[in-house]
Amino acid sequence: MTHAQPYESLCQYIDGESIGVGNGPSQPVFNPADGSLLGRLPSGNRDDVDRAIAAAERAFGSWRHESPLKRSEILRRAAALMRERAAEIGRNITLDQGKPLAEAIGEVNGSAEHAEWHAEEGRRIYGRVIPPRLPEVRQLVLREPIGVCVAISPWNFPFNQALRKVAAALAAGCTVVLKGPAEAPSAVCALARVFHDAGLPPGCLNVVWGPAPEISRQLIESPVVRMVSFTGSVPVGKHLAALAGQHMKRTTMELGGHAPVIVCADADVDRAADLLAPYKFRNAGQVCVSPTRFMVERPVLERFTERFLERVRAVRVGPGLEPGVIMGPVASERRLAEMQAFADDARATGAEVLTGGRRIGEQGNFFEPTVVLNPQAQSRLMRDEPFGPMAAILPFDDLDEAIALANSLPFGLASYAFTRSTHNAHRLATRLEAGMVNINHFGMAPAEIPFGGIKDSGFGSEGGTETFDSYLVTKFVTQMN
């Protein structure tokens, strides 16, 4: 069945030209809310990838020397176009990715802010002068663009995650070959059109599609490519990082998480529950920084759980285009099966499923918002990231115990804590092993803030001035007059 409403024209974008579905291979794109066919995505081949790499290399020769003011101007125009087209782009994200329309439009508008921020900070990539030991010597440190970059972006935030990589690379003077998510491709196609219409020179941004393992390997192994940025799962990230390491390519890896939440007895418990419930089920829990392991101090366990359940049971699930829907479907049948497997394992290992734990209906990839009480240490939910609408709640008696449990997994992306005690807040801030620690609020989205993890959750930043570290190389120049 073909979806009756208009949908994004899917294409590759190479050297300033859009390449739609022709006589070559393509793959279907489905709506996760009802299984309907939205369109067909062209599947590129090795020649397409080679053309994209060559176009990026050719464009880099001039883009690297372009005035930072000119690069800033193009990024600003792109940001304005994102805002103008946010409703249209957001609607298509809802169709192929599933998130509620308001979330999808918000993703595009938030991306415009990231483009503007990089437009400004790209004008301030400064070097430095080192005082010499001899008066006739000058010593300079220059920061220069690294070259052609590969960006591989995920399906959960298909516009924002791609834009973060592209904006940072372009602002630094690099060019990009982007491999987006085939499950939700409309956002990346729209992004290419935005930059094309903003006046980005041909070759500075190229978009290719096709079999992910083959294309990723071809891109990384190319001697032209100098940097790889990937957002996705830990296993795939480790594989790509190892491949890039074989070829001495710089990498940024933003990988999975299994974010702990610590709610102390001295916290504003009602406020914590009110904040955490919608945040947990945003994008159906398909968020790398989604709070998942809720550790609640025993004296307030019952109160927190009741308040949290009240908020969770009020979450309206349905197709993202329907008014009032708070949570859409999970992105694929595979994710749906994974969520059921997590719930079944929790029950089998002795946990209590307080609410949810089942598929909703027979059409679409809808799963109930799920809360599990007292999952066992050996359960999948306590070991593996569910990446879906499922939260685990368990008690603790001592803060050191909670911190140890929070740090017990190899993940280290985001963590959360709620306390009124400055002493506890300091202990949590300094002892939680995560790249981002949020205390009494959520503060990770702004463009000016570093975004990245430690341990198996990756390395490098996709926010803040630290972003540019991955896209710039340092050159030392010494000159005697």
Salt bridges, closest charged atoms under 4 A:
GLU8 OE2 - ARG193 NH1 2.19
ASP15 OD2 - ARG58 NH2 2.74
ASP48 OD1 - ARG51 NH1 3.85
GLU73 OE2 - ARG77 NH1 2.59
GLU107 OE1 - LYS99 NZ 2.58
GLU116 OE2 - ARG83 NH1 2.68
GLU120 OE2 - ARG76 NH2 2.85
GLU120 OE2 - ARG123 NH1 3.78
GLU120 OE1 - ARG124 NH2 3.78
GLU121 OE2 - ARG124 NH2 3.48
GLU144 OE1 - ARG64 NH2 3.76
GLU144 OE2 - LYS475 NZ 3.18
ASP197 OD2 - ARG85 NH2 2.69
GLU221 OE2 - ARG217 NH1 2.85
ASP268 OD2 - ARG420 NH2 3.87
ASP270 OD2 - ARG303 NH2 3.43
ASP270 OD2 - ARG307 NH1 3.77
ASP274 OD2 - ARG307 NH2 2.77
ASP274 OD1 - ARG311 NE 2.79
GLU310 OE2 - ARG311 NH1 3.06
GLU322 OE1 - ARG316 NH2 3.49
GLU338 OE1 - ARG380 NH2 3.00
ASP344 OD1 - ARG347 NH1 3.60
ASP384 OD2 - ARG380 NE 3.78
ASP384 OD2 - ARG383 NH1 3.98
ASP397 OD1 - ARG298 NE 2.78
ASP400 OD1 - ARG427 NH2 2.50
ASP400 OD1 - ARG431 NH1 2.66
GLU433 OE1 - LYS455 NZ 2.98
ASP456 OD2 - LYS238 NZ 3.17
GLU462 OE2 - LYS165 NZ 2.49
ASP469 OD1 - ARG143 NH2 3.18
